[in-house]
Amino acid sequence: MSATVLFHFSRHCVFVKIQATYPTMAKAKYPTVIIGANEWIGLPQLSISRLRAKVDTGAKTSALHVSDIEVFRKRAQDWIRYRVAIGSPRPNRYVNCESRIIDKRNIRNTSGELEERYIITTQLLIGATRWDAEISLTSRKKMRYRMLLGRTAMSHHALVDPGRRYLQGMPRG
């Protein structure tokens, strides 16, 4: 970072302006996208063009609200079939999805209780930036946001500006 200090003198006081220049994200090997406390997220591999998500750096794992979970075998692997509710606060559309189960983990819910959840990997799309992320499947029926974006999914991909919302607009690409 480099800084420039500018002085402006008037009759009664001195104004000081400091201009800071930060290295570009690409040169500094930092995440390439800045996101707000809430963002529109697309899950293209699940045929979900957009849903509102709460960005939560206090949560390790991302969570997606699902219902009608059914585990089955496909090509000698465990898969899961489920429905994702789209629309808030009342769902106005449902998307039926299938994903390969990559893990089953005990995760603390918002009440602090351990809950066994299925974990899938899918592609996230925020603005024009996409990457793969692990997502736990659970019921978030009583929550305002259908998805919670945890810090593991954001690591090496996004920086959070907690004072702003929807910085990336609708998912595109």
Secondary structure, DSSP 4 states (H G I P E B T S, - for coil): -EEEEEEEE-SS-EEEEEEEEPPPHHHHT--SEEEESEEEEEEGGGTEEEEEEEEETT-SSEEEEEEEEEEEEETTEEEEEEEEEESSSS--EEEEEEEE--EEEEEE-TTS-EEEEEEEEEEEEETTEEEEEEEEEE--TTSS-SEEEEHHHHTTTEEEETT---TT-S---
